[in-house]
Amino acid sequence: MTSGTPAASAPSVVPAPAGRISGDVWGNGGSDAYHMQHYRTIDNTMRPYPEIAANWAEAGITADKWVAFYCGTGWRASETWFYAYLMGWSRIAVYDGGWLEWSSNPGENAIEVGEDAVAA
């Protein structure tokens, strides 16, 4: 799973506890729940694909892996999925339920709090 939700924004974005899906990798996003500056330029156009791919590669997010994007409610995950799609990645998905759905059942779904993981 690749998170696009700023950790500090989760409680203010959706009525859900702070945290993230266990084992996810931070895929960047923005400074808060309303911005995507890691994916958009100052004029709100898409950043160049090589820049996005390089940022993902630093986190261990690569086209040869299965990648499921998620965020708080789905819009940021959909945007990041679209970037991967345009780059020709074939093993991608969006977890459209996002953090809101996942965190609603902590007894069944593993949740982590603290430093984000980095993929191997």
Secondary structure as UniProt FT lines:
FT   STRAND          2..3
FT   HELIX           7..9
FT   HELIX           10..13
FT   STRAND          20..21
FT   TURN            22..23
FT   STRAND          25..26
FT   TURN            33..34
FT   TURN            37..39
FT   TURN            42..43
FT   HELIX           49..58
FT   TURN            59..60
FT   TURN            63..64
FT   STRAND          67..70
FT   HELIX           75..86
FT   TURN            87..88
FT   STRAND          92..94
FT   TURN            96..97
FT   HELIX           98..103
FT   TURN            106..108
FT   STRAND          111..112
//
